[in-house]
Amino acid sequence: MRYLLLYGILFLFSISFSGLKAGSGSFRQYQMRDGLSNNNITCCLQGSYGFMWFGTRDGLNRFDDYSFRIFRNDADQPGSIGSNWILAMTLDSSGQLWIGTQMGVYLYKEKEESFQLIPFTEGRAARELYFSPEGDLWFLLDDKLVRYDEEL
């Protein structure tokens, strides 16, 4: 269903932009040869500092308009993300990045450039992350609906 919606949106964009002249804009395609960790993008969003974030099957990619910074799992590095397979991302009301992976939910710590695991999600696939207006994080954890409140 998600892919059907995505294809529908892309189709509408292609129709709406089909009348544009070739010289009226620019388009650049990025691939692994340009620094992206994997050509299969699973999710994307723009962060609070303007970076574009791309989840792939081989790491989390941060793009600053010039180059990619790739965050991967490294068992020898405390604070690394717990899985290279990124399934979902969202921002909370203060602009913090939350990441759903094949091995749990992680909060990105901007200053340290590290990731904090939400303990009860460890080892479990986390998809479809969304924040409610009340500030609760909703997501699918092993296909079960979960509401997470940091205050509890």
C-alpha positions in Angstrom: 0.0 0.0 0.0 2.8 2.4 0.9 4.6 1.8 -2.4 1.3 2.2 -4.3 0.8 5.6 -2.7 4.4 6.6 -3.5 4.1 5.6 -7.1 0.8 7.5 -7.3 2.5 10.7 -6.0 5.4 10.3 -8.3 3.0 9.9 -11.2 1.2 13.1 -10.3 4.5 15.0 -10.1 5.5 13.7 -13.5 2.3 14.9 -15.0 2.5 18.3 -13.3 6.1 18.8 -14.4 5.7 17.4 -17.9 5.0 20.9 -19.3 8.2 22.5 -18.0 10.9 23.4 -20.5 14.1 21.5 -20.3 16.2 24.6 -19.4 13.9 25.8 -16.5 15.6 23.8 -13.7 18.2 21.2 -12.9 18.1 17.6 -11.8 20.9 15.6 -10.3 20.8 11.9 -9.6 22.9 10.5 -6.8 24.1 6.9 -6.6 26.8 4.8 -4.9 29.5 6.3 -7.2 28.6 9.7 -5.7 29.0 8.5 -2.1 25.6 7.1 -1.3 25.9 3.9 0.7 23.4 1.9 -1.3 21.1 2.7 -4.3 18.1 1.2 -2.6 16.6 4.1 -0.6 14.1 2.9 2.1 13.2 6.3 3.5 14.2 10.0 3.5 13.5 13.3 5.2 15.0 16.8 5.7 16.4 17.3 9.2 16.1 20.4 11.4 19.5 21.7 10.4 18.8 21.4 6.7 20.6 18.1 6.0 18.9 15.5 3.9 18.8 12.1 5.5 18.5 8.9 3.5 17.9 5.4 4.9 19.2 2.5 2.9 19.8 -1.2 3.3 23.4 -0.4 4.0 23.4 2.5 6.4 22.1 5.9 7.2 23.2 8.7 4.9 23.4 12.4 5.7 23.7 14.8 2.7 24.9 18.4 3.0 24.4 19.4 -0.6 28.1 18.5 -1.3 28.8 15.0 0.1 27.4 12.1 2.0 28.3 11.1 5.6 27.4 7.5 6.2 26.5 6.1 9.6 26.9 2.3 9.9 26.8 -0.3 12.6 30.2 -0.8 14.2 30.2 -3.3 17.1 33.5 -1.9 18.3 32.2 1.7 18.4 29.9 2.6 21.3 27.0 4.8 20.1 27.0 3.5 16.6 23.6 2.7 15.1 22.6 -0.9 15.8 21.7 -1.9 12.2 22.6 -0.9 8.7 19.1 -1.6 7.4 17.1 1.6 8.0 13.4 1.2 7.8 11.9 4.6 8.8 12.7 8.0 10.2 10.9 10.9 11.8 11.6 14.1 13.7 10.1 15.0 17.1 8.8 18.5 17.9 12.3 19.6 19.0 13.8 18.5 15.7 15.6 15.3 17.0 15.9 12.5 14.5 14.4 9.1 15.4 15.4 6.1 13.3 13.6 2.7 12.9 15.9 -0.2 11.9 15.9 -3.9 11.6 17.3 -4.1 15.2 15.3 -1.4 17.0 14.6 2.3 17.4 17.4 4.8 17.8 17.5 8.5 18.7 20.3 10.4 17.0 22.4 12.6 19.3 23.4 15.5 17.1 26.2 16.9 19.3 27.9 13.6 19.8 27.0 12.2 16.4 25.9 9.0 18.1 22.8 6.9 18.5 20.9 5.9 21.6 18.9 2.7 21.5 15.4 2.7 23.0 16.0 -0.5 25.1 12.7 -2.4 24.8 13.1 -2.2 20.9 16.4 -4.0 20.8 16.7 -6.7 18.2 13.2 -6.0 16.8 12.2 -4.4 13.4 10.8 -0.9 13.8 8.8 0.6 11.0 6.5 3.6 10.3 7.6 6.1 13.0 5.2 9.0 13.6 4.8 11.6 16.4 1.4 12.5 17.6 0.5 16.1 18.4 0.8 15.1 22.1 4.4 14.1 21.5 4.0 10.3 21.7 6.0 8.3 19.2 3.9 5.7 17.4 5.5 2.9 15.4 5.2 -0.7 14.3 7.5 -3.1 16.3 7.6 -6.5 14.7 4.2 -5.6 13.2 2.6 -4.7 16.5 1.5 -1.1 17.1 3.4 0.6 19.9 3.0 4.1 21.6 6.1 5.3 23.3 6.1 8.2 25.7 9.5 9.3 26.8 8.1 10.7 30.1 6.9 7.3 31.4 
